Amino acid sequence: MGNDLSFRSVYPILATPFHDDESLDLESLDRMVRFMARAGVGGVTVLGVLGEANRMLDREREAVVRTAVNAGGGTLPVIVGTSHSGTRAALGLSQMAQELGAAAVMVTPHAEAVPNDARVFEYYRVIADGITIPIVAQDHPASTGVHMGVPLLLRLLQEIPRIAALKEEALPTAPKIRALVAGMQRKIPILTGLGALYAQFDLEAGSDGFNTGFAFPEVLMTMVKAAGAGDWTRVRALYARFLPLIVFEQQPGMGIRKEILRLRGLIAGARVRHPGADIQPDTARQLRELLDQVLPGVDLTQPLTL
């Protein structure tokens, strides 16, 4: 699977690495991006929900984007999370990402005291009118408190051409993906998130790929390839094999995912910014046992061959 921005591939959401004093670890970020390029992903996303963007200053966001784009070397597309509670601020962050060389932005709306679909539509329209790169519209009510119904999403896709992909994370995901696929007049890719928790079912429903932070994107790449070939036996076998690890990693917080990335040699330390919690010793031991069970004798520091 080559590096592209077709949105029909795997686009890992990268954790933001920090030193023990919680300052940015840009060297680890550079290493992580280069590893993803070697693994053959379609692109990477920085400053997503689990990239701890809400705990970062604007100048730190800029440093993250600049580092990721430079590490991508002009061949690995970088998608940047630019969501904000204010429309003007989200537009400004999107423009900054574009100026720094981002290939696309990922945007999700912010909850308001009185839900209003018209305001959500305007939020996306204003951002789209102010940039020239594609938008990934993220539907993730668990983090935003915004429930975008199928009619609203279909209107967004139809009337805002800048939206080039939809990241669908509203539970239950598979029925919503089916409804969107059936209702689209302008066909665009739908990507699966939520740590690939419902990977098999979302692919069966018509998902085109993954935009999520599961620390083994090689697994997801193999699943997408198998689904594209109609090899559903392979998809289901991979899902069954890696589901315990997917579920374990999906526990609240970033500590477990960062520890896996540390064990893979991609980040120097697993520090989570306060008030987020680092992984606890007992959980770290349980994680090692699980990795030995699912990937016995495998060098985690190299791209997996499945």
Phi, psi and omega in degrees: 000113185282170178281120183207177174233045177280344186063024173237061186198205177242127182235088184299139170275117185274140169291155174264117182282142177232150169286173181299334178272010177073010172283158182298138174253084185287334177296317178294321178298316178302314181297320181295317180297317181295324176297316181297323177297316178297326180288344175089025178291164180285340182167180178228157175240131174246157177062038172280185182305317181264015171269008179059030181299328182288354178251016186239148174283159181300321180292332176288320175302315180300318180296321178296312181297314182300316180296315181296317180296316179297319180293329178291343173061023179081357180246338180256112181297138178245121175261138185240128173288123184231022181294149179202157179289341178250135181298316181298320179293319178298320176297314180299318178295322179293319178294321177298315180300317179298314181298330181275358175104011177298146179275338181194166174239152176247125188228135173231146182284170181247142181293140175243161183301323177242107182304140186207107181298326181296322179292322177298315178300315180297322178305309180291322183295317181298315180296315181298322181290341186259001180225170180240001178260162184293158175245134166262115179274119184260125179251093187223074185299337180298327180261335186258335187076007180256123178255107179264114180289165180303316179301319179295315180297318179296324177294317178302313183293325183283322189259351179237089184300337180297335177286113187254348179202157178239128174260108189261116182224022179268122183281144350285132190289315187300313178298324180290321176299316179299317180295321179292315179301317182291329187266349184291127168274318173261111186282122174230159181292149173244128180253149180263140177239223176055037177066017182067024183301325181245034189308307183300314186289325178291320177297318178297330182278348178121008175298145184262350183172198184229140173226082189205171190261007179312130192285002176234071182298339178300325178297314182293323177299319180293323178295317179297317179298316180295319179296320179297331178271000181075016181268076185287338174297318178293316179303311184293325179293318178295317180298315181296321182293317188262357183301318178303321180288321177299314181295317181298317181292335184280003175298152186305144177098180182250355188301316183292313180299318180294325178294321176298315179297325176294315179296333178279357179079016185268331176230148186288327182214161185258026183299134174250138181290136177300138012270011174296155185254140173287163179294140179274151184305317180295322178292322178297319178295317179297322178298315180299319178298319180294317178298320178294330179285316185277325183231064184295130175071012183268136175282104185290344184280354178249152175306134182291143170248117185248000000 
